[in-house]
Amino acid sequence: MAAQRDRLDVFQGRDKLGSVIMSRPGTVYAYDRLGQPVGCYADVEAARRALTERKRAA
């Protein structure tokens, strides 16, 4: 798991989609609301889009 340097919760309306953790410049890890890893991304916006798409697909 990534070192929790800067953690942001991601919401769509009132629904929590998950969290993103910025480990180091250019590395952002995304986790769903259950804490399961979604992936590693280059920036926060890409991680947010991945969480939104995951919610939409479910």
CHARMM-style PDB file with segment names, atoms N, HN, CA, C and O in Angstrom:
ATOM      1  N   MET     1       0.837  -1.179   0.000  1.00  0.00      PROA
ATOM      2  CA  MET     1       0.000   0.000   0.000  1.00  0.00      PROA
ATOM      3  C   MET     1       0.881   1.242   0.000  1.00  0.00      PROA
ATOM      4  O   MET     1       1.994   1.226   0.526  1.00  0.00      PROA
ATOM      5  N   ALA     2       0.389   2.286  -0.577  1.00  0.00      PROA
ATOM      6  HN  ALA     2      -0.515   2.299  -1.005  1.00  0.00      PROA
ATOM      7  CA  ALA     2       1.149   3.528  -0.672  1.00  0.00      PROA
ATOM      8  C   ALA     2       1.279   4.194   0.687  1.00  0.00      PROA
ATOM      9  O   ALA     2       0.400   4.075   1.541  1.00  0.00      PROA
ATOM     10  N   ALA     3       2.363   4.881   0.871  1.00  0.00      PROA
ATOM     11  HN  ALA     3       3.077   4.978   0.177  1.00  0.00      PROA
ATOM     12  CA  ALA     3       2.524   5.676   2.095  1.00  0.00      PROA
ATOM     13  C   ALA     3       1.512   6.811   2.047  1.00  0.00      PROA
ATOM     14  O   ALA     3       1.423   7.529   1.050  1.00  0.00      PROA
ATOM     15  N   GLN     4       0.763   6.969   3.104  1.00  0.00      PROA
ATOM     16  HN  GLN     4       0.835   6.386   3.913  1.00  0.00      PROA
ATOM     17  CA  GLN     4      -0.315   7.956   3.077  1.00  0.00      PROA
ATOM     18  C   GLN     4       0.227   9.364   3.300  1.00  0.00      PROA
ATOM     19  O   GLN     4       0.221   9.885   4.415  1.00  0.00      PROA
ATOM     20  N   ARG     5       0.681   9.946   2.238  1.00  0.00      PROA
ATOM     21  HN  ARG     5       0.686   9.522   1.332  1.00  0.00      PROA
ATOM     22  CA  ARG     5       1.203  11.298   2.298  1.00  0.00      PROA
ATOM     23  C   ARG     5       0.044  12.290   2.215  1.00  0.00      PROA
ATOM     24  O   ARG     5      -0.195  13.035   3.165  1.00  0.00      PROA
ATOM     25  N   ASP     6      -0.664  12.309   1.115  1.00  0.00      PROA
ATOM     26  HN  ASP     6      -0.470  11.704   0.343  1.00  0.00      PROA
ATOM     27  CA  ASP     6      -1.819  13.184   0.916  1.00  0.00      PROA
ATOM     28  C   ASP     6      -2.979  12.334   0.445  1.00  0.00      PROA
ATOM     29  O   ASP     6      -2.950  11.796  -0.662  1.00  0.00      PROA
ATOM     30  N   ARG     7      -4.001  12.208   1.278  1.00  0.00      PROA
ATOM     31  HN  ARG     7      -4.025  12.645   2.178  1.00  0.00      PROA
ATOM     32  CA  ARG     7      -5.158  11.365   0.953  1.00  0.00      PROA
ATOM     33  C   ARG     7      -6.368  12.247   0.740  1.00  0.00      PROA
ATOM     34  O   ARG     7      -6.666  13.122   1.554  1.00  0.00      PROA
ATOM     35  N   LEU     8      -7.072  12.010  -0.373  1.00  0.00      PROA
ATOM     36  HN  LEU     8      -6.829  11.300  -1.034  1.00  0.00      PROA
ATOM     37  CA  LEU     8      -8.296  12.737  -0.677  1.00  0.00      PROA
ATOM     38  C   LEU     8      -9.427  11.741  -0.871  1.00  0.00      PROA
ATOM     39  O   LEU     8      -9.262  10.734  -1.559  1.00  0.00      PROA
ATOM     40  N   ASP     9     -10.572  12.019  -0.268  1.00  0.00      PROA
ATOM     41  HN  ASP     9     -10.706  12.838   0.291  1.00  0.00      PROA
ATOM     42  CA  ASP     9     -11.757  11.216  -0.521  1.00  0.00      PROA
ATOM     43  C   ASP     9     -12.450  11.781  -1.750  1.00  0.00      PROA
ATOM     44  O   ASP     9     -12.511  12.997  -1.932  1.00  0.00      PROA
ATOM     45  N   VAL    10     -12.974  10.896  -2.594  1.00  0.00      PROA
ATOM     46  HN  VAL    10     -12.925   9.908  -2.447  1.00  0.00      PROA
ATOM     47  CA  VAL    10     -13.625  11.292  -3.839  1.00  0.00      PROA
ATOM     48  C   VAL    10     -15.108  10.985  -3.718  1.00  0.00      PROA
ATOM     49  O   VAL    10     -15.496   9.861  -3.398  1.00  0.00      PROA
ATOM     50  N   PHE    11     -15.937  11.996  -3.976  1.00  0.00      PROA
ATOM     51  HN  PHE    11     -15.622  12.909  -4.236  1.00  0.00      PROA
ATOM     52  CA  PHE    11     -17.383  11.851  -3.876  1.00  0.00      PROA
ATOM     53  C   PHE    11     -18.045  12.184  -5.199  1.00  0.00      PROA
ATOM     54  O   PHE    11     -17.536  12.979  -5.989  1.00  0.00      PROA
ATOM     55  N   GLN    12     -19.202  11.551  -5.422  1.00  0.00      PROA
ATOM     56  HN  GLN    12     -19.615  10.906  -4.779  1.00  0.00      PROA
ATOM     57  CA  GLN    12     -20.080  11.911  -6.529  1.00  0.00      PROA
ATOM     58  C   GLN    12     -21.413  12.210  -5.867  1.00  0.00      PROA
ATOM     59  O   GLN    12     -22.141  11.297  -5.476  1.00  0.00      PROA
ATOM     60  N   GLY    13     -21.730  13.491  -5.742  1.00  0.00      PROA
ATOM     61  HN  GLY    13     -21.139  14.232  -6.059  1.00  0.00      PROA
ATOM     62  CA  GLY    13     -22.880  13.876  -4.935  1.00  0.00      PROA
ATOM     63  C   GLY    13     -22.555  13.562  -3.481  1.00  0.00      PROA
ATOM     64  O   GLY    13     -21.546  14.025  -2.947  1.00  0.00      PROA
ATOM     65  N   ARG    14     -23.422  12.765  -2.838  1.00  0.00      PROA
ATOM     66  HN  ARG    14     -24.241  12.389  -3.272  1.00  0.00      PROA
ATOM     67  CA  ARG    14     -23.164  12.359  -1.454  1.00  0.00      PROA
ATOM     68  C   ARG    14     -22.532  10.976  -1.354  1.00  0.00      PROA
ATOM     69  O   ARG    14     -22.160  10.539  -0.265  1.00  0.00      PROA
ATOM     70  N   ASP    15     -22.411  10.287  -2.485  1.00  0.00      PROA
ATOM     71  HN  ASP    15     -22.713  10.642  -3.369  1.00  0.00      PROA
ATOM     72  CA  ASP    15     -21.853   8.935  -2.498  1.00  0.00      PROA
ATOM     73  C   ASP    15     -20.332   8.972  -2.560  1.00  0.00      PROA
ATOM     74  O   ASP    15     -19.755   9.594  -3.453  1.00  0.00      PROA
ATOM     75  N   LYS    16     -19.684   8.302  -1.607  1.00  0.00      PROA
ATOM     76  HN  LYS    16     -20.153   7.797  -0.882  1.00  0.00      PROA
ATOM     77  CA  LYS    16     -18.233   8.213  -1.632  1.00  0.00      PROA
ATOM     78  C   LYS    16     -17.828   7.165  -2.655  1.00  0.00      PROA
ATOM     79  O   LYS    16     -18.254   6.012  -2.578  1.00  0.00      PROA
ATOM     80  N   LEU    17     -17.005   7.570  -3.611  1.00  0.00      PROA
ATOM     81  HN  LEU    17     -16.659   8.506  -3.674  1.00  0.00      PROA
ATOM     82  CA  LEU    17     -16.516   6.651  -4.643  1.00  0.00      PROA
ATOM     83  C   LEU    17     -15.264   5.926  -4.191  1.00  0.00      PROA
ATOM     84  O   LEU    17     -15.031   4.781  -4.579  1.00  0.00      PROA
ATOM     85  N   GLY    18     -14.464   6.581  -3.378  1.00  0.00      PROA
ATOM     86  HN  GLY    18     -14.654   7.511  -3.063  1.00  0.00      PROA
ATOM     87  CA  GLY    18     -13.214   5.992  -2.916  1.00  0.00      PROA
ATOM     88  C   GLY    18     -12.257   7.062  -2.462  1.00  0.00      PROA
ATOM     89  O   GLY    18     -12.663   8.163  -2.090  1.00  0.00      PROA
ATOM     90  N   SER    19     -10.968   6.727  -2.495  1.00  0.00      PROA
ATOM     91  HN  SER    19     -10.639   5.832  -2.797  1.00  0.00      PROA
ATOM     92  CA  SER    19      -9.922   7.638  -2.061  1.00  0.00      PROA
ATOM     93  C   SER    19      -8.767   7.602  -3.043  1.00  0.00      PROA
ATOM     94  O   SER    19      -8.535   6.604  -3.726  1.00  0.00      PROA
ATOM     95  N   VAL    20      -8.057   8.704  -3.098  1.00  0.00      PROA
ATOM     96  HN  VAL    20      -8.246   9.514  -2.543  1.00  0.00      PROA
ATOM     97  CA  VAL    20      -6.809   8.744  -3.859  1.00  0.00      PROA
ATOM     98  C   VAL    20      -5.701   9.161  -2.909  1.00  0.00      PROA
ATOM     99  O   VAL    20      -5.892  10.016  -2.044  1.00  0.00      PROA
ATOM    100  N   ILE    21      -4.542   8.548  -3.083  1.00  0.00      PROA
ATOM    101  HN  ILE    21      -4.386   7.854  -3.786  1.00  0.00      PROA
ATOM    102  CA  ILE    21      -3.382   8.827  -2.237  1.00  0.00      PROA
ATOM    103  C   ILE    21      -2.231   9.221  -3.138  1.00  0.00      PROA
ATOM    104  O   ILE    21      -1.823   8.458  -4.014  1.00  0.00      PROA
ATOM    105  N   MET    22      -1.708  10.423  -2.915  1.00  0.00      PROA
ATOM    106  HN  MET    22      -2.039  11.042  -2.203  1.00  0.00      PROA
ATOM    107  CA  MET    22      -0.575  10.913  -3.688  1.00  0.00      PROA
ATOM    108  C   MET    22       0.701  10.504  -2.961  1.00  0.00      PROA
ATOM    109  O   MET    22       1.032  11.046  -1.906  1.00  0.00      PROA
ATOM    110  N   SER    23       1.399   9.552  -3.534  1.00  0.00      PROA
ATOM    111  HN  SER    23       1.129   9.111  -4.390  1.00  0.00      PROA
ATOM    112  CA  SER    23       2.588   9.005  -2.897  1.00  0.00      PROA
ATOM    113  C   SER    23       3.818   9.859  -3.171  1.00  0.00      PROA
ATOM    114  O   SER    23       4.548  10.216  -2.246  1.00  0.00      PROA
ATOM    115  N   ARG    24       4.045  10.183  -4.423  1.00  0.00      PROA
ATOM    116  HN  ARG    24       3.452   9.893  -5.174  1.00  0.00      PROA
ATOM    117  CA  ARG    24       5.167  11.036  -4.832  1.00  0.00      PROA
ATOM    118  C   ARG    24       4.750  11.703  -6.141  1.00  0.00      PROA
ATOM    119  O   ARG    24       3.769  11.279  -6.753  1.00  0.00      PROA
ATOM    120  N   PRO    25       5.453  12.713  -6.576  1.00  0.00      PROA
ATOM    121  CA  PRO    25       5.056  13.399  -7.812  1.00  0.00      PROA
ATOM    122  C   PRO    25       4.884  12.421  -8.978  1.00  0.00      PROA
ATOM    123  O   PRO    25       5.782  11.635  -9.282  1.00  0.00      PROA
ATOM    124  N   GLY    26       3.738  12.481  -9.614  1.00  0.00      PROA
ATOM    125  HN  GLY    26       3.008  13.119  -9.367  1.00  0.00      PROA
ATOM    126  CA  GLY    26       3.457  11.624 -10.757  1.00  0.00      PROA
ATOM    127  C   GLY    26       2.954  10.247 -10.410  1.00  0.00      PROA
ATOM    128  O   GLY    26       2.811   9.404 -11.296  1.00  0.00      PROA
ATOM    129  N   THR    27       2.676   9.989  -9.124  1.00  0.00      PROA
ATOM    130  HN  THR    27       2.793  10.674  -8.404  1.00  0.00      PROA
ATOM    131  CA  THR    27       2.168   8.686  -8.708  1.00  0.00      PROA
ATOM    132  C   THR    27       0.980   8.869  -7.766  1.00  0.00      PROA
ATOM    133  O   THR    27       1.122   9.353  -6.643  1.00  0.00      PROA
ATOM    134  N   VAL    28      -0.184   8.471  -8.250  1.00  0.00      PROA
ATOM    135  HN  VAL    28      -0.299   8.077  -9.162  1.00  0.00      PROA
ATOM    136  CA  VAL    28      -1.414   8.572  -7.467  1.00  0.00      PROA
ATOM    137  C   VAL    28      -2.067   7.200  -7.450  1.00  0.00      PROA
ATOM    138  O   VAL    28      -2.307   6.608  -8.502  1.00  0.00      PROA
ATOM    139  N   TYR    29      -2.352   6.700  -6.265  1.00  0.00      PROA
ATOM    140  HN  TYR    29      -2.157   7.182  -5.411  1.00  0.00      PROA
ATOM    141  CA  TYR    29      -3.013   5.407  -6.118  1.00  0.00      PROA
ATOM    142  C   TYR    29      -4.488   5.645  -5.809  1.00  0.00      PROA
ATOM    143  O   TYR    29      -4.833   6.516  -5.011  1.00  0.00      PROA
ATOM    144  N   ALA    30      -5.354   4.860  -6.450  1.00  0.00      PROA
ATOM    145  HN  ALA    30      -5.073   4.152  -7.099  1.00  0.00      PROA
ATOM    146  CA  ALA    30      -6.793   4.968  -6.219  1.00  0.00      PROA
ATOM    147  C   ALA    30      -7.293   3.703  -5.524  1.00  0.00      PROA
ATOM    148  O   ALA    30      -6.886   2.590  -5.859  1.00  0.00      PROA
ATOM    149  N   TYR    31      -8.176   3.896  -4.557  1.00  0.00      PROA
ATOM    150  HN  TYR    31      -8.506   4.800  -4.285  1.00  0.00      PROA
ATOM    151  CA  TYR    31      -8.789   2.803  -3.810  1.00  0.00      PROA
ATOM    152  C   TYR    31     -10.289   3.008  -3.801  1.00  0.00      PROA
ATOM    153  O   TYR    31     -10.762   4.135  -3.657  1.00  0.00      PROA
ATOM    154  N   ASP    32     -11.056   1.909  -3.954  1.00  0.00      PROA
ATOM    155  HN  ASP    32     -10.672   0.993  -4.070  1.00  0.00      PROA
ATOM    156  CA  ASP    32     -12.508   2.035  -3.901  1.00  0.00      PROA
ATOM    157  C   ASP    32     -12.943   2.261  -2.457  1.00  0.00      PROA
ATOM    158  O   ASP    32     -12.109   2.309  -1.553  1.00  0.00      PROA
ATOM    159  N   ARG    33     -14.242   2.399  -2.244  1.00  0.00      PROA
ATOM    160  HN  ARG    33     -14.920   2.361  -2.978  1.00  0.00      PROA
ATOM    161  CA  ARG    33     -14.713   2.750  -0.897  1.00  0.00      PROA
ATOM    162  C   ARG    33     -14.543   1.618   0.109  1.00  0.00      PROA
ATOM    163  O   ARG    33     -14.677   1.839   1.312  1.00  0.00      PROA
ATOM    164  N   LEU    34     -14.250   0.402  -0.367  1.00  0.00      PROA
ATOM    165  HN  LEU    34     -14.141   0.222  -1.345  1.00  0.00      PROA
ATOM    166  CA  LEU    34     -13.980  -0.715   0.531  1.00  0.00      PROA
ATOM    167  C   LEU    34     -12.493  -0.867   0.821  1.00  0.00      PROA
ATOM    168  O   LEU    34     -12.087  -1.743   1.585  1.00  0.00      PROA
ATOM    169  N   GLY    35     -11.677  -0.001   0.203  1.00  0.00      PROA
ATOM    170  HN  GLY    35     -12.006   0.711  -0.417  1.00  0.00      PROA
ATOM    171  CA  GLY    35     -10.236  -0.046   0.429  1.00  0.00      PROA
ATOM    172  C   GLY    35      -9.474  -0.936  -0.532  1.00  0.00      PROA
ATOM    173  O   GLY    35      -8.270  -1.134  -0.370  1.00  0.00      PROA
ATOM    174  N   GLN    36     -10.158  -1.477  -1.533  1.00  0.00      PROA
ATOM    175  HN  GLN    36     -11.136  -1.316  -1.665  1.00  0.00      PROA
ATOM    176  CA  GLN    36      -9.501  -2.316  -2.530  1.00  0.00      PROA
ATOM    177  C   GLN    36      -8.804  -1.442  -3.572  1.00  0.00      PROA
ATOM    178  O   GLN    36      -9.383  -0.452  -4.018  1.00  0.00      PROA
ATOM    179  N   PRO    37      -7.584  -1.781  -3.967  1.00  0.00      PROA
ATOM    180  CA  PRO    37      -6.871  -0.960  -4.950  1.00  0.00      PROA
ATOM    181  C   PRO    37      -7.550  -0.989  -6.317  1.00  0.00      PROA
ATOM    182  O   PRO    37      -8.009  -2.034  -6.780  1.00  0.00      PROA
ATOM    183  N   VAL    38      -7.603   0.174  -6.945  1.00  0.00      PROA
ATOM    184  HN  VAL    38      -7.231   1.022  -6.569  1.00  0.00      PROA
ATOM    185  CA  VAL    38      -8.177   0.310  -8.287  1.00  0.00      PROA
ATOM    186  C   VAL    38      -7.057   0.428  -9.310  1.00  0.00      PROA
ATOM    187  O   VAL    38      -7.145  -0.144 -10.397  1.00  0.00      PROA
ATOM    188  N   GLY    39      -5.996   1.171  -8.967  1.00  0.00      PROA
ATOM    189  HN  GLY    39      -5.924   1.635  -8.085  1.00  0.00      PROA
ATOM    190  CA  GLY    39      -4.878   1.306  -9.890  1.00  0.00      PROA
ATOM    191  C   GLY    39      -3.950   2.437  -9.511  1.00  0.00      PROA
ATOM    192  O   GLY    39      -4.150   3.120  -8.507  1.00  0.00      PROA
ATOM    193  N   CYS    40      -2.937   2.621 -10.325  1.00  0.00      PROA
ATOM    194  HN  CYS    40      -2.774   2.066 -11.140  1.00  0.00      PROA
ATOM    195  CA  CYS    40      -1.936   3.665 -10.146  1.00  0.00      PROA
ATOM    196  C   CYS    40      -2.053   4.613 -11.343  1.00  0.00      PROA
ATOM    197  O   CYS    40      -2.119   4.165 -12.487  1.00  0.00      PROA
ATOM    198  N   TYR    41      -2.077   5.916 -11.078  1.00  0.00      PROA
ATOM    199  HN  TYR    41      -2.024   6.280 -10.148  1.00  0.00      PROA
ATOM    200  CA  TYR    41      -2.333   6.900 -12.120  1.00  0.00      PROA
ATOM    201  C   TYR    41      -1.312   8.035 -12.049  1.00  0.00      PROA
ATOM    202  O   TYR    41      -0.604   8.193 -11.054  1.00  0.00      PROA
ATOM    203  N   ALA    42      -1.253   8.814 -13.118  1.00  0.00      PROA
ATOM    204  HN  ALA    42      -1.829   8.685 -13.926  1.00  0.00      PROA
ATOM    205  CA  ALA    42      -0.290   9.907 -13.198  1.00  0.00      PROA
ATOM    206  C   ALA    42      -0.748  11.144 -12.437  1.00  0.00      PROA
ATOM    207  O   ALA    42       0.083  11.923 -11.969  1.00  0.00      PROA
ATOM    208  N   ASP    43      -2.064  11.336 -12.307  1.00  0.00      PROA
ATOM    209  HN  ASP    43      -2.739  10.703 -12.687  1.00  0.00      PROA
ATOM    210  CA  ASP    43      -2.555  12.511 -11.592  1.00  0.00      PROA
ATOM    211  C   ASP    43      -3.894  12.219 -10.922  1.00  0.00      PROA
ATOM    212  O   ASP    43      -4.515  11.184 -11.165  1.00  0.00      PROA
ATOM    213  N   VAL    44      -4.323  13.145 -10.082  1.00  0.00      PROA
ATOM    214  HN  VAL    44      -3.819  13.986  -9.885  1.00  0.00      PROA
ATOM    215  CA  VAL    44      -5.555  12.974  -9.309  1.00  0.00      PROA
ATOM    216  C   VAL    44      -6.772  12.901 -10.223  1.00  0.00      PROA
ATOM    217  O   VAL    44      -7.686  12.115  -9.972  1.00  0.00      PROA
ATOM    218  N   GLU    45      -6.796  13.695 -11.263  1.00  0.00      PROA
ATOM    219  HN  GLU    45      -6.054  14.333 -11.467  1.00  0.00      PROA
ATOM    220  CA  GLU    45      -7.952  13.711 -12.169  1.00  0.00      PROA
ATOM    221  C   GLU    45      -8.132  12.356 -12.854  1.00  0.00      PROA
ATOM    222  O   GLU    45      -9.261  11.888 -12.997  1.00  0.00      PROA
ATOM    223  N   ALA    46      -7.054  11.728 -13.275  1.00  0.00      PROA
ATOM    224  HN  ALA    46      -6.136  12.108 -13.159  1.00  0.00      PROA
ATOM    225  CA  ALA    46      -7.144  10.402 -13.904  1.00  0.00      PROA
ATOM    226  C   ALA    46      -7.652   9.366 -12.910  1.00  0.00      PROA
ATOM    227  O   ALA    46      -8.434   8.488 -13.275  1.00  0.00      PROA
ATOM    228  N   ALA    47      -7.218   9.462 -11.671  1.00  0.00      PROA
ATOM    229  HN  ALA    47      -6.583  10.176 -11.375  1.00  0.00      PROA
ATOM    230  CA  ALA    47      -7.686   8.542 -10.631  1.00  0.00      PROA
ATOM    231  C   ALA    47      -9.170   8.763 -10.352  1.00  0.00      PROA
ATOM    232  O   ALA    47      -9.920   7.804 -10.170  1.00  0.00      PROA
ATOM    233  N   ARG    48      -9.590  10.017 -10.318  1.00  0.00      PROA
ATOM    234  HN  ARG    48      -8.980  10.796 -10.466  1.00  0.00      PROA
ATOM    235  CA  ARG    48     -11.006  10.335 -10.090  1.00  0.00      PROA
ATOM    236  C   ARG    48     -11.876   9.780 -11.222  1.00  0.00      PROA
ATOM    237  O   ARG    48     -12.950   9.230 -10.976  1.00  0.00      PROA
ATOM    238  N   ARG    49     -11.406   9.929 -12.457  1.00  0.00      PROA
ATOM    239  HN  ARG    49     -10.534  10.376 -12.657  1.00  0.00      PROA
ATOM    240  CA  ARG    49     -12.159   9.388 -13.600  1.00  0.00      PROA
ATOM    241  C   ARG    49     -12.275   7.868 -13.503  1.00  0.00      PROA
ATOM    242  O   ARG    49     -13.327   7.308 -13.809  1.00  0.00      PROA
ATOM    243  N   ALA    50     -11.208   7.201 -13.080  1.00  0.00      PROA
ATOM    244  HN  ALA    50     -10.353   7.656 -12.831  1.00  0.00      PROA
ATOM    245  CA  ALA    50     -11.233   5.740 -12.942  1.00  0.00      PROA
ATOM    246  C   ALA    50     -12.248   5.313 -11.881  1.00  0.00      PROA
ATOM    247  O   ALA    50     -12.970   4.336 -12.077  1.00  0.00      PROA
ATOM    248  N   LEU    51     -12.309   6.028 -10.770  1.00  0.00      PROA
ATOM    249  HN  LEU    51     -11.722   6.821 -10.611  1.00  0.00      PROA
ATOM    250  CA  LEU    51     -13.278   5.702  -9.723  1.00  0.00      PROA
ATOM    251  C   LEU    51     -14.708   5.937 -10.208  1.00  0.00      PROA
ATOM    252  O   LEU    51     -15.612   5.161  -9.896  1.00  0.00      PROA
ATOM    253  N   THR    52     -14.907   7.018 -10.976  1.00  0.00      PROA
ATOM    254  HN  THR    52     -14.173   7.648 -11.230  1.00  0.00      PROA
ATOM    255  CA  THR    52     -16.237   7.305 -11.523  1.00  0.00      PROA
ATOM    256  C   THR    52     -16.660   6.220 -12.510  1.00  0.00      PROA
ATOM    257  O   THR    52     -17.803   5.762 -12.477  1.00  0.00      PROA
ATOM    258  N   GLU    53     -15.743   5.807 -13.388  1.00  0.00      PROA
ATOM    259  HN  GLU    53     -14.815   6.179 -13.414  1.00  0.00      PROA
ATOM    260  CA  GLU    53     -16.051   4.755 -14.353  1.00  0.00      PROA
ATOM    261  C   GLU    53     -16.330   3.419 -13.648  1.00  0.00      PROA
ATOM    262  O   GLU    53     -17.211   2.668 -14.067  1.00  0.00      PROA
ATOM    263  N   ARG    54     -15.597   3.134 -12.606  1.00  0.00      PROA
ATOM    264  HN  ARG    54     -14.882   3.745 -12.266  1.00  0.00      PROA
ATOM    265  CA  ARG    54     -15.816   1.900 -11.851  1.00  0.00      PROA
ATOM    266  C   ARG    54     -17.213   1.892 -11.235  1.00  0.00      PROA
ATOM    267  O   ARG    54     -17.892   0.866 -11.249  1.00  0.00      PROA
ATOM    268  N   LYS    55     -17.640   3.028 -10.698  1.00  0.00      PROA
ATOM    269  HN  LYS    55     -17.088   3.862 -10.686  1.00  0.00      PROA
ATOM    270  CA  LYS    55     -18.979   3.149 -10.109  1.00  0.00      PROA
ATOM    271  C   LYS    55     -20.041   2.985 -11.198  1.00  0.00      PROA
ATOM    272  O   LYS    55     -21.050   2.311 -10.993  1.00  0.00      PROA
ATOM    273  N   ARG    56     -19.807   3.603 -12.350  1.00  0.00      PROA
ATOM    274  HN  ARG    56     -18.987   4.151 -12.517  1.00  0.00      PROA
ATOM    275  CA  ARG    56     -20.768   3.541 -13.459  1.00  0.00      PROA
ATOM    276  C   ARG    56     -20.911   2.114 -13.985  1.00  0.00      PROA
ATOM    277  O   ARG    56     -22.004   1.694 -14.367  1.00  0.00      PROA
ATOM    278  N   ALA    57     -19.796   1.365 -14.004  1.00  0.00      PROA
ATOM    279  HN  ALA    57     -18.909   1.706 -13.694  1.00  0.00      PROA
ATOM    280  CA  ALA    57     -19.808  -0.005 -14.518  1.00  0.00      PROA
ATOM    281  C   ALA    57     -20.479  -0.986 -13.561  1.00  0.00      PROA
ATOM    282  O   ALA    57     -20.959  -2.042 -13.974  1.00  0.00      PROA
ATOM    283  N   ALA    58     -20.506  -0.632 -12.300  1.00  0.00      PROA
ATOM    284  HN  ALA    58     -20.117   0.226 -11.965  1.00  0.00      PROA
ATOM    285  CA  ALA    58     -21.069  -1.557 -11.284  1.00  0.00      PROA
ATOM    286  C   ALA    58     -22.575  -1.612 -11.300  1.00  0.00      PROA
ATOM    287  OT1 ALA    58     -23.175  -2.339 -10.509  1.00  0.00      PROA
TER     288      ALA     58
END
